[in-house]
Amino acid sequence: MSNKQQVYGGQAVLEGVMFAGKHTAVTAVRRNDGSLEFFEVKKQSNRLLGRLKKIPFIRGFAAIIEASANGTKHLNFSAERYGVDPGEELKVEEKPSKGTFYLSLAVVGVLSFLFGKFIFTLVPVFLAELFRFAVDSHLGTNLLEGFFKFILLLSYIYIVSFTPAIRQVFQYHGAEHKVISTFEANEALTVENVRKQTRLHYRCGSSFILFTVLVGVFIYLLVPSDPLWQRVLYRIALIPVVLGVSFEVLQLTNKARELPLLKYLGYPGLWLQLLTTKEPEDRQIEVAIASFQELLKRDAAYDKEEESQIV
């Protein structure tokens, strides 16, 4: 399988990195003694979700919900194992059944994502309303709202980046991007090769978040901004639309990144990644490499298993 045939994604977690491939997703976490522990969640086939992910503009919202649900499982694993001495396990009575556990995590992940989206969508609406006396026009209101949303986003990321744990996650985020870029460049996955790659990537979720701000400004121009209660309802109703269009814009910038002029479409998202990623240490790069190599190994094993069943 060539690098072009399969697109890989990832996510930084506490003291580790998750990578998702064709059949499964694997997380590697660094333990207290320096050893690595792996966690796998195999992809589950869902006919409805699979169909939705093939429909332009709808596939983005479906993919985001799925990523939020699955990402929570890996984040929970890293939080659970982070700081726990090797060999120490949770008590049996503290462990719910696997099915119930994963279902609850998926629900929490989706609800957390939607709650965060509601906050970042509605707070700027009310902030912009406070300044309607200065900018009393449909276009001005939307631009002011987009400005507050942008400032809120940057302020939030900047403030949380001072937290040691978050800064460490941002370093693993950088390591994740560097590993993907090394793989896509067809270079060997060594610490030296990975270190020289950029920590910015066109396909990053950080870019997607920024695109929701920019795309939202244009979409909201198509609906009334008065009165306030109607504006709030439109903002809530259009959340799936903004997410869907933003996803398509993200895909477009990734496909156009090698083309003159068009490559600049993705620059705003790359600039935001200067905040959401940090240069990783070699030990963090090692974790990211181990996670990605484990994913490739397990994906290859599942490919062979499928081939054997066909024969």
Buried (B, 14 or more C-beta within 10 A) or exposed (E): EEEEEEEBBBBBBBBBBBBBBBBBBBBBBBBEEEEBBBBBBEBEEEEEBEEBBEEEBBBBBBBBBBBBBBBBBBBBBBBEBBEBEEEEEEEEEEEEEEEEEBEEBBEBBBEEBBEEBEEBBBBBBEBBBEBBEEBEEEEBBBBBBBBBBBEBBBEBBEEBBEEEEBEBBBBBBBBBBBBBBBBBEEBEBEBEBBBEBEBBBBBBBBBBBBBBBBBBBEBBEEBEBEEEEEBBEBBBEBBBBBBBBBBBBBBBBBEBBEEEEEBEBBBBBBEBBEBBBBEBBEEBBBBBBBBBBBBBEBBBEBEEEEEEEEE
